[in-house]
Amino acid sequence: MKTTLYVNRDLLRQAMDLSGIKSSTGVIDAALKEFVRRKRLERLAASLGKMELTFDDRSLEELRRDE
């Protein structure tokens, strides 16, 4: 789908440099995929709620042996 966007050129260039992706389309696609991935992880974490994890050396060692 073709879309016209106004994109901050400095941010786009930084994203391209950091990612190694050569095209504007590629870097925007990668950024959108990462955004969606993070939001889905946030929703998953929120839906699971919070639980306190407490491990001591002994219980961690037992977990390692079970692997």
Buried (B, 14 or more C-beta within 10 A) or exposed (E): EEEEEEEEEEEBEEBBEEEEBEEBEBBBEBBEEEEEEEEEEEEEEEEEEEEEEEEEEEEEEEEEEEE
